Amino acid sequence: MLVPQYLKEKNFSAYYKLVTLAVLFISLLPELLAVGSVIILFLVYLVDNFVHSRTVRMGKTGIAITLYTLLCLASITWARIKIDAAYCGFVWLCSLAVYLIIFNHTDTKEKVENIVLCLVGSAAANSFVGIVQMSFMAVGKPDVVPSPLYEKLDLRFAEFTNYPIFNEFTYDRVSGCFSNPLALSAFLVIAFPLAVFSCYYSPTKKRRVFSILSALLIFFGLLFTFLRGTVVAVVLSLMMLSFAGRKPAKLMSALAALSSLAMLIVIFSRRGITANQDISTNYRIELWKTCVHGIFANPFGVGAGSENVRRLLFADGQYFESAHNLIIEVALELGIIGILIFAVALIIVLQHLWRIYHCGGWYKRYAVAFTASLIGFFAMSMFEHTLCYPKEIIYFVIILGCIEATDKIARRNIRYTRG
């Protein structure tokens, strides 16, 4: 109902329309098909640029992503599990392609709004799948709509390629179309504040209604992942949204309080309140100590990819798939250089947000919305490795591309107005 409205408009190029549809549908595909779709999208992008004699431009964020990607690929030389380092580098290479597409093709405020709306719709669709999964779990038939949805396909791929796919086959939590509940919740945490923001600031009534429905679906999707880190993420992101304008400020604060209360009640009733009922609570501090020792022992990292980290942890008797903290994971995988590149990338993104915010009006509101999205994401990243799977990385980079594209639009329009 909403997407065809701008698909019919002639002022948007055919390729841009294809990009928005990719943002909408990629998260609904299996991990490998999602990566393959990105490759095809980028090849079409190169052909489209060649036909129209356009140059490919890259901003500072793109340079940081490029350096991080090159470091992932370089780590193949010292990684114990070389195929994992190669796969991780390849996924980041695909994410660089996504950044280039978003940054170069998003050159108006309307295009930013459309991409945000498609991202929100994609998260709502995944949440709907998650709600269906939870419905079958509730009646004792979790195999009817499995969680994760593509578990059999991923297992066949793992057997065929001898490459481990870390699916978490859960029968009490939902994964939607992602590989595990963590991957789904990381995506929904990025999208949820944008959905709530769009409820107030979308330009048309139809889009606002769509955003309200999407926000409700995403909330229940987050709830049914039963991850306590999402509570902190939701509270902080909604509180941040109160700075988007005076009108919804009090409502955002109340919504944050009620949302967190509801999530805490449901999650603790499902997973237990005491530490003895949750192994991850008991052992996370010990896990981080082991990771810190591993960082000092491997100043250049153990190699990109969670499999390399997992081998190190298993050797120390810590039976976890990752460091359960994004910053520690990056430092453990890629060492001092990796964490420096990651820090520089974040500083660049903050600079973009700062400039956009001070442009006022529409730009200020979207700066707050994107900041809320990133605050929720990094709040959750304190407890989990949130850039582990391809679709997580792709959608994270889509947000970064939108932020830098918005800064580019703001600087161009302000310069034009002053001229």
DOBATI-479222 format. One record per residue (C-alpha): residue in three letters; z, y, x. Coordinates in steps of 0.25 Angstrom, whole numbers, plus 5000, padded with zeros to 4 digits. Layout:
<recs>
<rec Ala; <Z; Y; X>>
...
</recs>
This chain:
<recs>
<rec Met; <5000; 5000; 5000>>
<rec Leu; <5004; 5010; 5011>>
<rec Val; <4995; 5005; 5023>>
<rec Pro; <4982; 5006; 5016>>
<rec Gln; <4984; 5021; 5013>>
<rec Tyr; <4982; 5025; 5027>>
<rec Leu; <4972; 5013; 5030>>
<rec Lys; <4962; 5020; 5020>>
<rec Glu; <4964; 5033; 5027>>
<rec Lys; <4952; 5037; 5036>>
<rec Asn; <4960; 5046; 5045>>
<rec Phe; <4966; 5033; 5052>>
<rec Ser; <4957; 5025; 5061>>
<rec Ala; <4955; 5010; 5058>>
<rec Tyr; <4962; 5006; 5071>>
<rec Tyr; <4974; 5014; 5067>>
<rec Lys; <4975; 5007; 5054>>
<rec Leu; <4974; 4994; 5061>>
<rec Val; <4985; 4998; 5070>>
<rec Thr; <4994; 5001; 5058>>
<rec Leu; <4991; 4988; 5052>>
<rec Ala; <4995; 4981; 5065>>
<rec Val; <5008; 4988; 5065>>
<rec Leu; <5010; 4983; 5051>>
<rec Phe; <5006; 4969; 5053>>
<rec Ile; <5009; 4965; 5068>>
<rec Ser; <5024; 4962; 5065>>
<rec Leu; <5020; 4952; 5054>>
<rec Leu; <5012; 4944; 5064>>
<rec Pro; <5018; 4933; 5074>>
<rec Glu; <5021; 4938; 5087>>
<rec Leu; <5009; 4934; 5095>>
<rec Leu; <4999; 4938; 5084>>
<rec Ala; <5006; 4952; 5084>>
<rec Val; <5003; 4953; 5099>>
<rec Gly; <4989; 4948; 5097>>
<rec Ser; <4987; 4958; 5086>>
<rec Val; <4991; 4969; 5095>>
<rec Ile; <4981; 4964; 5106>>
<rec Ile; <4970; 4965; 5095>>
<rec Leu; <4974; 4978; 5090>>
<rec Phe; <4974; 4984; 5104>>
<rec Leu; <4960; 4978; 5107>>
<rec Val; <4955; 4984; 5095>>
<rec Tyr; <4962; 4997; 5099>>
<rec Leu; <4954; 4997; 5113>>
<rec Val; <4941; 4995; 5106>>
<rec Asp; <4944; 5006; 5096>>
<rec Asn; <4947; 5015; 5107>>
<rec Phe; <4934; 5011; 5115>>
<rec Val; <4926; 5014; 5102>>
<rec His; <4932; 5027; 5100>>
<rec Ser; <4933; 5031; 5114>>
<rec Arg; <4948; 5034; 5114>>
<rec Thr; <4957; 5033; 5126>>
<rec Val; <4970; 5025; 5125>>
<rec Arg; <4982; 5034; 5128>>
<rec Met; <4996; 5030; 5132>>
<rec Gly; <5009; 5038; 5131>>
<rec Lys; <5022; 5037; 5140>>
<rec Thr; <5027; 5026; 5131>>
<rec Gly; <5015; 5018; 5133>>
<rec Ile; <5016; 5019; 5148>>
<rec Ala; <5030; 5014; 5147>>
<rec Ile; <5026; 5002; 5139>>
<rec Thr; <5015; 4999; 5149>>
<rec Leu; <5025; 4999; 5161>>
<rec Tyr; <5034; 4990; 5153>>
<rec Thr; <5022; 4981; 5150>>
<rec Leu; <5018; 4980; 5164>>
<rec Leu; <5032; 4977; 5169>>
<rec Cys; <5033; 4966; 5159>>
<rec Leu; <5020; 4960; 5164>>
<rec Ala; <5024; 4962; 5178>>
<rec Ser; <5037; 4954; 5176>>
<rec Ile; <5028; 4942; 5174>>
<rec Thr; <5029; 4941; 5189>>
<rec Trp; <5044; 4939; 5190>>
<rec Ala; <5047; 4933; 5176>>
<rec Arg; <5052; 4919; 5175>>
<rec Ile; <5044; 4917; 5162>>
<rec Lys; <5031; 4924; 5165>>
<rec Ile; <5025; 4921; 5152>>
<rec Asp; <5036; 4928; 5145>>
<rec Ala; <5034; 4940; 5154>>
<rec Ala; <5019; 4940; 5152>>
<rec Tyr; <5021; 4939; 5136>>
<rec Cys; <5031; 4950; 5136>>
<rec Gly; <5021; 4959; 5144>>
<rec Phe; <5010; 4956; 5135>>
<rec Val; <5018; 4960; 5123>>
<rec Trp; <5021; 4973; 5129>>
<rec Leu; <5006; 4975; 5133>>
<rec Cys; <5003; 4973; 5118>>
<rec Ser; <5014; 4983; 5114>>
<rec Leu; <5007; 4993; 5124>>
<rec Ala; <4994; 4991; 5116>>
<rec Val; <5002; 4994; 5103>>
<rec Tyr; <5008; 5007; 5109>>
<rec Leu; <4994; 5011; 5114>>
<rec Ile; <4988; 5009; 5100>>
<rec Ile; <4999; 5016; 5093>>
<rec Phe; <5000; 5028; 5102>>
<rec Asn; <4985; 5030; 5102>>
<rec His; <4982; 5028; 5088>>
<rec Thr; <4994; 5035; 5081>>
<rec Asp; <4991; 5050; 5082>>
<rec Thr; <4995; 5056; 5069>>
<rec Lys; <5008; 5056; 5061>>
<rec Glu; <5002; 5048; 5050>>
<rec Lys; <4998; 5037; 5060>>
<rec Val; <5013; 5036; 5064>>
<rec Glu; <5018; 5035; 5050>>
<rec Asn; <5008; 5024; 5047>>
<rec Ile; <5012; 5016; 5059>>
<rec Val; <5027; 5018; 5056>>
<rec Leu; <5024; 5013; 5041>>
<rec Cys; <5017; 5001; 5046>>
<rec Leu; <5028; 4997; 5055>>
<rec Val; <5038; 4999; 5044>>
<rec Gly; <5029; 4990; 5035>>
<rec Ser; <5028; 4980; 5046>>
<rec Ala; <5043; 4979; 5047>>
<rec Ala; <5045; 4978; 5032>>
<rec Ala; <5035; 4967; 5031>>
<rec Asn; <5043; 4959; 5042>>
<rec Ser; <5056; 4962; 5034>>
<rec Phe; <5049; 4956; 5022>>
<rec Val; <5046; 4943; 5029>>
<rec Gly; <5060; 4943; 5034>>
<rec Ile; <5066; 4945; 5020>>
<rec Val; <5057; 4933; 5016>>
<rec Gln; <5063; 4925; 5027>>
<rec Met; <5077; 4928; 5024>>
<rec Ser; <5074; 4925; 5009>>
<rec Phe; <5070; 4911; 5013>>
<rec Met; <5082; 4910; 5023>>
<rec Ala; <5091; 4913; 5011>>
<rec Val; <5086; 4901; 5003>>
<rec Gly; <5087; 4892; 5014>>
<rec Lys; <5072; 4891; 5017>>
<rec Pro; <5070; 4898; 5030>>
<rec Asp; <5057; 4890; 5034>>
<rec Val; <5049; 4895; 5023>>
<rec Val; <5047; 4909; 5029>>
<rec Pro; <5053; 4906; 5044>>
<rec Ser; <5060; 4916; 5052>>
<rec Pro; <5052; 4920; 5061>>
<rec Leu; <5040; 4919; 5052>>
<rec Tyr; <5031; 4914; 5063>>
<rec Glu; <5040; 4904; 5070>>
<rec Lys; <5031; 4892; 5069>>
<rec Leu; <5019; 4901; 5075>>
<rec Asp; <5028; 4906; 5086>>
<rec Leu; <5033; 4892; 5090>>
<rec Arg; <5019; 4887; 5090>>
<rec Phe; <5015; 4898; 5100>>
<rec Ala; <5027; 4895; 5108>>
<rec Glu; <5023; 4880; 5109>>
<rec Phe; <5008; 4883; 5112>>
<rec Thr; <5011; 4894; 5123>>
<rec Asn; <5024; 4889; 5129>>
<rec Tyr; <5029; 4903; 5127>>
<rec Pro; <5043; 4904; 5120>>
<rec Ile; <5043; 4912; 5107>>
<rec Phe; <5058; 4916; 5104>>
<rec Asn; <5058; 4914; 5089>>
<rec Glu; <5072; 4915; 5083>>
<rec Phe; <5071; 4905; 5071>>
<rec Thr; <5081; 4910; 5062>>
<rec Tyr; <5084; 4905; 5048>>
<rec Asp; <5095; 4916; 5045>>
<rec Arg; <5087; 4929; 5050>>
<rec Val; <5073; 4934; 5048>>
<rec Ser; <5062; 4937; 5058>>
<rec Gly; <5051; 4942; 5049>>
<rec Cys; <5038; 4940; 5057>>
<rec Phe; <5045; 4942; 5070>>
<rec Ser; <5050; 4931; 5080>>
<rec Asn; <5065; 4933; 5077>>
<rec Pro; <5075; 4942; 5069>>
<rec Leu; <5077; 4950; 5081>>
<rec Ala; <5062; 4954; 5083>>
<rec Leu; <5061; 4957; 5068>>
<rec Ser; <5073; 4966; 5068>>
<rec Ala; <5069; 4973; 5080>>
<rec Phe; <5056; 4977; 5073>>
<rec Leu; <5063; 4980; 5060>>
<rec Val; <5073; 4989; 5067>>
<rec Ile; <5061; 4997; 5072>>
<rec Ala; <5055; 4998; 5059>>
<rec Phe; <5067; 5001; 5050>>
<rec Pro; <5070; 5015; 5053>>
<rec Leu; <5055; 5018; 5052>>
<rec Ala; <5055; 5012; 5038>>
<rec Val; <5067; 5020; 5034>>
<rec Phe; <5061; 5033; 5040>>
<rec Ser; <5048; 5031; 5032>>
<rec Cys; <5056; 5030; 5019>>
<rec Tyr; <5059; 5045; 5021>>
<rec Tyr; <5047; 5050; 5029>>
<rec Ser; <5035; 5042; 5025>>
<rec Pro; <5024; 5052; 5020>>
<rec Thr; <5022; 5045; 5006>>
<rec Lys; <5030; 5039; 4995>>
<rec Lys; <5023; 5026; 4997>>
<rec Arg; <5026; 5025; 5011>>
<rec Arg; <5041; 5029; 5009>>
<rec Val; <5042; 5018; 4998>>
<rec Phe; <5036; 5008; 5008>>
<rec Ser; <5045; 5012; 5019>>
<rec Ile; <5057; 5010; 5009>>
<rec Leu; <5053; 4996; 5006>>
<rec Ser; <5050; 4993; 5021>>
<rec Ala; <5064; 4999; 5025>>
<rec Leu; <5071; 4990; 5015>>
<rec Leu; <5063; 4978; 5020>>
<rec Ile; <5066; 4981; 5034>>
<rec Phe; <5081; 4982; 5032>>
<rec Phe; <5081; 4969; 5026>>
<rec Gly; <5073; 4963; 5037>>
<rec Leu; <5083; 4969; 5047>>
<rec Leu; <5094; 4963; 5039>>
<rec Phe; <5089; 4949; 5038>>
<rec Thr; <5087; 4948; 5054>>
<rec Phe; <5103; 4949; 5054>>
<rec Leu; <5103; 4956; 5068>>
<rec Arg; <5115; 4965; 5069>>
<rec Gly; <5108; 4974; 5079>>
<rec Thr; <5099; 4979; 5068>>
<rec Val; <5111; 4985; 5061>>
<rec Val; <5113; 4995; 5073>>
<rec Ala; <5098; 4997; 5073>>
<rec Val; <5097; 5001; 5059>>
<rec Val; <5109; 5010; 5059>>
<rec Leu; <5104; 5018; 5071>>
<rec Ser; <5090; 5019; 5067>>
<rec Leu; <5094; 5024; 5053>>
<rec Met; <5104; 5034; 5058>>
<rec Met; <5093; 5039; 5067>>
<rec Leu; <5083; 5041; 5055>>
<rec Ser; <5093; 5051; 5049>>
<rec Phe; <5088; 5061; 5060>>
<rec Ala; <5074; 5060; 5054>>
<rec Gly; <5077; 5071; 5043>>
<rec Arg; <5089; 5077; 5035>>
<rec Lys; <5085; 5070; 5022>>
<rec Pro; <5088; 5055; 5025>>
<rec Ala; <5099; 5057; 5036>>
<rec Lys; <5111; 5054; 5027>>
<rec Leu; <5103; 5042; 5020>>
<rec Met; <5099; 5037; 5034>>
<rec Ser; <5114; 5036; 5038>>
<rec Ala; <5118; 5030; 5025>>
<rec Leu; <5107; 5020; 5026>>
<rec Ala; <5111; 5016; 5040>>
<rec Ala; <5125; 5014; 5036>>
<rec Leu; <5121; 5005; 5024>>
<rec Ser; <5111; 4997; 5032>>
<rec Ser; <5120; 4994; 5043>>
<rec Leu; <5131; 4990; 5034>>
<rec Ala; <5122; 4981; 5026>>
<rec Met; <5116; 4975; 5039>>
<rec Leu; <5129; 4972; 5045>>
<rec Ile; <5135; 4965; 5032>>
<rec Val; <5123; 4956; 5031>>
<rec Ile; <5121; 4953; 5046>>
<rec Phe; <5136; 4950; 5049>>
<rec Ser; <5137; 4942; 5036>>
<rec Arg; <5125; 4934; 5041>>
<rec Arg; <5128; 4933; 5056>>
<rec Gly; <5143; 4935; 5057>>
<rec Ile; <5153; 4946; 5060>>
<rec Thr; <5160; 4940; 5072>>
<rec Ala; <5155; 4939; 5086>>
<rec Asn; <5158; 4924; 5086>>
<rec Gln; <5147; 4922; 5075>>
<rec Asp; <5136; 4928; 5083>>
<rec Ile; <5133; 4923; 5097>>
<rec Ser; <5124; 4935; 5101>>
<rec Thr; <5136; 4944; 5099>>
<rec Asn; <5145; 4935; 5108>>
<rec Tyr; <5135; 4934; 5119>>
<rec Arg; <5127; 4946; 5119>>
<rec Ile; <5136; 4954; 5129>>
<rec Glu; <5135; 4942; 5139>>
<rec Leu; <5120; 4941; 5137>>
<rec Trp; <5119; 4956; 5141>>
<rec Lys; <5128; 4953; 5153>>
<rec Thr; <5118; 4942; 5158>>
<rec Cys; <5106; 4951; 5155>>
<rec Val; <5112; 4962; 5164>>
<rec His; <5115; 4952; 5175>>
<rec Gly; <5100; 4948; 5174>>
<rec Ile; <5095; 4962; 5175>>
<rec Phe; <5103; 4964; 5188>>
<rec Ala; <5098; 4951; 5193>>
<rec Asn; <5083; 4954; 5189>>
<rec Pro; <5081; 4969; 5191>>
<rec Phe; <5066; 4967; 5188>>
<rec Gly; <5069; 4959; 5176>>
<rec Val; <5067; 4944; 5173>>
<rec Gly; <5053; 4947; 5167>>
<rec Ala; <5048; 4952; 5153>>
<rec Gly; <5050; 4943; 5141>>
<rec Ser; <5063; 4937; 5134>>
<rec Glu; <5060; 4923; 5140>>
<rec Asn; <5063; 4928; 5154>>
<rec Val; <5076; 4934; 5149>>
<rec Arg; <5079; 4922; 5141>>
<rec Arg; <5078; 4913; 5153>>
<rec Leu; <5088; 4922; 5161>>
<rec Leu; <5098; 4922; 5150>>
<rec Phe; <5097; 4907; 5148>>
<rec Ala; <5099; 4905; 5163>>
<rec Asp; <5112; 4913; 5161>>
<rec Gly; <5117; 4905; 5149>>
<rec Gln; <5113; 4917; 5139>>
<rec Tyr; <5105; 4910; 5128>>
<rec Phe; <5098; 4922; 5123>>
<rec Glu; <5083; 4925; 5121>>
<rec Ser; <5085; 4940; 5126>>
<rec Ala; <5095; 4950; 5131>>
<rec His; <5097; 4955; 5117>>
<rec Asn; <5096; 4969; 5122>>
<rec Leu; <5083; 4976; 5124>>
<rec Ile; <5086; 4984; 5136>>
<rec Ile; <5093; 4973; 5143>>
<rec Glu; <5081; 4964; 5140>>
<rec Val; <5071; 4974; 5146>>
<rec Ala; <5080; 4975; 5159>>
<rec Leu; <5081; 4960; 5160>>
<rec Glu; <5066; 4958; 5158>>
<rec Leu; <5060; 4969; 5166>>
<rec Gly; <5072; 4974; 5175>>
<rec Ile; <5074; 4988; 5179>>
<rec Ile; <5060; 4993; 5178>>
<rec Gly; <5058; 4987; 5164>>
<rec Ile; <5071; 4994; 5159>>
<rec Leu; <5066; 5007; 5165>>
<rec Ile; <5052; 5007; 5159>>
<rec Phe; <5059; 5003; 5146>>
<rec Ala; <5069; 5015; 5147>>
<rec Val; <5057; 5025; 5151>>
<rec Ala; <5050; 5020; 5138>>
<rec Leu; <5062; 5023; 5130>>
<rec Ile; <5063; 5037; 5136>>
<rec Ile; <5048; 5040; 5133>>
<rec Val; <5050; 5036; 5119>>
<rec Leu; <5062; 5045; 5117>>
<rec Gln; <5055; 5056; 5123>>
<rec His; <5044; 5054; 5112>>
<rec Leu; <5054; 5053; 5101>>
<rec Trp; <5061; 5066; 5106>>
<rec Arg; <5048; 5074; 5106>>
<rec Ile; <5044; 5069; 5092>>
<rec Tyr; <5057; 5072; 5087>>
<rec His; <5057; 5087; 5091>>
<rec Cys; <5043; 5089; 5085>>
<rec Gly; <5050; 5089; 5071>>
<rec Gly; <5046; 5085; 5057>>
<rec Trp; <5038; 5072; 5056>>
<rec Tyr; <5039; 5070; 5071>>
<rec Lys; <5054; 5071; 5071>>
<rec Arg; <5056; 5062; 5059>>
<rec Tyr; <5047; 5051; 5066>>
<rec Ala; <5054; 5053; 5079>>
<rec Val; <5067; 5050; 5072>>
<rec Ala; <5061; 5038; 5065>>
<rec Phe; <5056; 5032; 5078>>
<rec Thr; <5069; 5034; 5085>>
<rec Ala; <5076; 5027; 5074>>
<rec Ser; <5067; 5015; 5076>>
<rec Leu; <5069; 5015; 5091>>
<rec Ile; <5084; 5017; 5089>>
<rec Gly; <5086; 5005; 5080>>
<rec Phe; <5077; 4997; 5089>>
<rec Phe; <5085; 5000; 5102>>
<rec Ala; <5098; 4998; 5094>>
<rec Met; <5094; 4984; 5091>>
<rec Ser; <5089; 4982; 5105>>
<rec Met; <5103; 4984; 5110>>
<rec Phe; <5106; 4970; 5105>>
<rec Glu; <5092; 4963; 5105>>
<rec His; <5080; 4962; 5113>>
<rec Thr; <5071; 4969; 5104>>
<rec Leu; <5058; 4969; 5112>>
<rec Cys; <5056; 4954; 5113>>
<rec Tyr; <5045; 4951; 5104>>
<rec Pro; <5030; 4956; 5103>>
<rec Lys; <5031; 4962; 5089>>
<rec Glu; <5044; 4969; 5093>>
<rec Ile; <5038; 4976; 5105>>
<rec Ile; <5025; 4979; 5097>>
<rec Tyr; <5033; 4987; 5086>>
<rec Phe; <5042; 4994; 5096>>
<rec Val; <5030; 4999; 5104>>
<rec Ile; <5024; 5003; 5091>>
<rec Ile; <5036; 5012; 5089>>
<rec Leu; <5034; 5018; 5103>>
<rec Gly; <5020; 5020; 5101>>
<rec Cys; <5022; 5028; 5088>>
<rec Ile; <5033; 5036; 5095>>
<rec Glu; <5024; 5041; 5106>>
<rec Ala; <5012; 5043; 5096>>
<rec Thr; <5021; 5052; 5088>>
<rec Asp; <5025; 5060; 5100>>
<rec Lys; <5010; 5061; 5103>>
<rec Ile; <5007; 5066; 5089>>
<rec Ala; <5018; 5076; 5089>>
<rec Arg; <5014; 5082; 5103>>
<rec Arg; <4999; 5083; 5098>>
<rec Asn; <5003; 5089; 5085>>
<rec Ile; <5013; 5099; 5091>>
<rec Arg; <5003; 5103; 5102>>
<rec Tyr; <4992; 5105; 5091>>
<rec Thr; <5001; 5113; 5082>>
<rec Arg; <5006; 5122; 5093>>
<rec Gly; <4991; 5124; 5098>>
</recs>
